[in-house]
């Protein structure tokens, strides 16, 4: 029977020493967790410094990431130590993209967008807020995913990705692209000769900078290059 996922939780491996964070592997975490008597790694995925996603526990199984709410959570662990070093840009990008994929997969996107304080995406340490609300039984003393990981900023970045306008679309035609480019060159030349006012030129420039126009011209010019 498929698990009902209600939250996606971010962690770090808390793996570092003397001010240096280590690029922890899923295999290392699996070994640590087995030594603690667990059946296997507790997290569902591990994201390395270069953004590579390594598989952990099968998400169909109950993970072991946050005591008391594992039955309804999906766990992402990042290599390193969030109290020593922030996530790498590659980790952040990969983590945000994977979280968005899981929000879609588990039908949590609308809840995430409509419940800004719902902790649908959360850091491990935020379980204490769930306990305060009566939604989790066991608090934690951990700072996980670390003091240098701003979960509020993570949620903001995810929200911006989910709500940004879709990429512009157009129907490309090679000949028309060339005609558009040549036509714009002629318009700019004529506008210069006529000494049109800045406001008129501003409207012309705005048209030229439209994403669709820019993409069409860039593709057309690329096709014409030897």
Helices and strands as residue ranges (DSSP letters): E 7-12, E 16-17, E 20-21, H 26-35, E 45-47, E 53-55, G 70-72, E 73-78, H 89-105, H 109-114, E 121-123, G 124-126, H 127-132, H 151-163, H 174-194, H 198-208, H 211-224
